[in-house]
Amino acid sequence: MTYYLADVNVLVAAVHQAHVHHRAARDWCHALDRDQLWLCRFTQMGLLRLLTNRHVMSGAVMTQIEAWRTLDDLCTNARLRYLDEPPGVGDLFRRFTQGQFPRRKAWSDAYLGAVAAGGGLTVATFDSDFLRLDAPALVLSSRA
């Protein structure tokens, strides 16, 4: 069985009903088994940050208390678990950031890829840029 580290975009889409990928994220998450989806401090912070961002959430922007409540509700799902930073992430992070040309979100993608690789997980994302890393990734489709 494959175990996944959820990218922030999957988490936001799963909890925000107006998100363009909500149905795909929800359906994909519901098809997973117990303990098959993971989040880490980085994705937890990203979710909290975006749930309280007016530009992302528009009329559904949350207070910090509401964002924590949403995260707490999400974490009651038996499919989802929390991963502390695994050993060796620093070395993996450095390895994933040796490109010659800067690209958008390179640092955050590399860190998430390093956490996933260090934990033996596959990144689940809507972002095809993850395919550039030397880390396992599953790019979800809005048609999923």
C-alpha positions as a printed NumPy array, in Angstrom:
array([[  0.   ,   0.   ,   0.   ],
       [  1.197,   3.515,  -0.77 ],
       [  1.165,   6.105,   2.03 ],
       [  0.809,   9.761,   1.126],
       [  1.978,  13.084,   2.517],
       [ -0.718,  15.601,   1.598],
       [  0.445,  18.79 ,  -0.043],
       [ -1.206,  21.953,   1.275],
       [ -3.222,  22.293,  -1.932],
       [ -4.85 ,  18.898,  -1.322],
       [ -5.689,  19.792,   2.281],
       [ -7.209,  23.168,   1.363],
       [ -9.205,  21.613,  -1.471],
       [-10.467,  18.869,   0.843],
       [-11.854,  21.286,   3.443],
       [-12.909,  24.278,   1.283],
       [-16.097,  23.402,  -0.579],
       [-15.741,  26.277,  -3.062],
       [-12.208,  25.211,  -4.084],
       [-11.915,  24.222,  -7.746],
       [-10.457,  20.827,  -6.742],
       [-12.756,  20.167,  -3.76 ],
       [-14.661,  17.261,  -5.284],
       [-11.482,  15.579,  -6.579],
       [ -9.683,  15.991,  -3.227],
       [-12.693,  14.823,  -1.229],
       [-13.309,  11.776,  -3.422],
       [ -9.632,  10.808,  -3.469],
       [ -9.334,  11.158,   0.317],
       [-12.498,   9.136,   0.903],
       [-11.057,   6.287,  -1.171],
       [ -8.011,   5.958,   1.1  ],
       [ -7.59 ,   3.425,   3.889],
       [ -6.968,   4.103,   7.559],
       [ -3.597,   5.823,   8.257],
       [ -2.871,   6.211,   4.545],
       [ -2.747,  10.03 ,   4.428],
       [ -0.288,  12.084,   6.451],
       [  0.385,  15.725,   7.182],
       [  3.438,  17.34 ,   8.741],
       [  4.113,  20.602,  10.58 ],
       [  4.866,  22.332,   7.271],
       [  1.542,  21.341,   5.668],
       [ -0.321,  21.967,   8.922],
       [  1.019,  25.542,   9.03 ],
       [  0.282,  26.024,   5.333],
       [ -3.316,  24.917,   5.77 ],
       [ -3.84 ,  27.202,   8.771],
       [ -2.235,  30.124,   6.902],
       [ -4.378,  29.677,   3.784],
       [ -7.654,  29.136,   5.653],
       [ -7.154,  32.58 ,   7.212],
       [ -6.138,  34.282,   3.935],
       [ -8.868,  36.448,   2.344],
       [ -7.38 ,  36.116,  -1.148],
       [ -7.574,  32.325,  -0.985],
       [-10.81 ,  31.848,   0.931],
       [-12.787,  34.92 ,  -0.256],
       [-16.074,  35.016,   1.643],
       [-15.201,  31.84 ,   3.562],
       [-12.087,  33.255,   5.265],
       [-11.696,  31.854,   8.776],
       [-10.486,  33.229,  12.067],
       [ -7.507,  31.503,  13.653],
       [ -9.874,  29.71 ,  16.052],
       [-12.024,  28.497,  13.146],
       [ -8.947,  27.366,  11.201],
       [ -7.717,  25.333,  14.2  ],
       [-11.199,  23.839,  14.595],
       [-11.202,  22.87 ,  10.907],
       [ -7.792,  21.242,  11.286],
       [ -8.916,  19.441,  14.442],
       [-12.009,  18.143,  12.619],
       [ -9.856,  16.993,   9.711],
       [ -7.523,  15.152,  12.091],
       [-10.393,  13.119,  13.572],
       [-10.537,  11.247,  10.26 ],
       [ -8.982,   7.788,  10.672],
       [ -7.329,   8.102,   7.249],
       [ -5.148,  11.006,   8.394],
       [ -2.07 ,  10.93 ,  10.637],
       [  0.636,  13.384,  11.687],
       [  4.312,  12.897,  10.794],
       [  7.114,  14.538,  12.764],
       [ 10.149,  15.477,  10.685],
       [ 11.987,  12.229,   9.919],
       [ 15.772,  11.886,  10.399],
       [ 17.824,  12.826,   7.356],
       [ 15.427,  15.462,   6.029],
       [ 18.151,  18.118,   6.   ],
       [ 20.343,  16.096,   3.642],
       [ 17.408,  15.243,   1.373],
       [ 16.313,  18.885,   1.338],
       [ 19.787,  19.962,   0.243],
       [ 19.864,  17.248,  -2.452],
       [ 16.496,  18.399,  -3.834],
       [ 17.677,  22.02 ,  -4.05 ],
       [ 20.719,  21.699,  -6.29 ],
       [ 19.092,  23.062,  -9.461],
       [ 20.87 ,  25.639, -11.6  ],
       [ 17.774,  27.727, -12.298],
       [ 15.356,  29.137,  -9.749],
       [ 11.752,  28.153, -10.094],
       [  8.567,  29.076,  -8.35 ],
       [  8.089,  27.357,  -4.98 ],
       [ 11.329,  25.361,  -5.356],
       [ 12.218,  25.605,  -1.672],
       [  8.847,  24.588,  -0.259],
       [  8.377,  21.792,  -2.805],
       [ 11.866,  20.474,  -2.04 ],
       [ 11.239,  20.516,   1.702],
       [  7.906,  18.717,   1.382],
       [  9.512,  16.187,  -0.953],
       [ 12.319,  15.644,   1.565],
       [  9.873,  15.06 ,   4.421],
       [  7.913,  12.615,   2.281],
       [ 11.017,  10.753,   1.108],
       [ 12.441,  10.662,   4.624],
       [  9.176,   9.217,   5.927],
       [  8.781,   6.684,   3.128],
       [  5.74 ,   8.536,   1.78 ],
       [  4.585,   9.792,  -1.607],
       [  3.583,  13.447,  -1.96 ],
       [ -0.073,  13.79 ,  -2.996],
       [ -0.562,  17.112,  -4.773],
       [ -2.343,  18.971,  -7.549],
       [  1.008,  20.595,  -8.457],
       [  2.785,  18.938, -11.394],
       [  6.047,  20.726, -10.425],
       [  6.619,  17.937,  -7.91 ],
       [  7.46 ,  15.621, -10.788],
       [ 10.75 ,  17.553, -11.155],
       [ 11.981,  16.3  ,  -7.791],
       [ 13.697,  12.995,  -7.255],
       [ 10.94 ,  12.046,  -4.803],
       [  7.796,   9.965,  -5.221],
       [  4.764,  12.087,  -6.116],
       [  1.182,  11.493,  -7.143],
       [ -0.283,  14.416,  -9.079],
       [ -4.033,  14.401,  -8.653],
       [ -6.355,  15.559, -11.395],
       [ -9.469,  17.661, -10.936],
       [-11.178,  14.856, -12.837],
       [-10.186,  12.295, -10.162]])
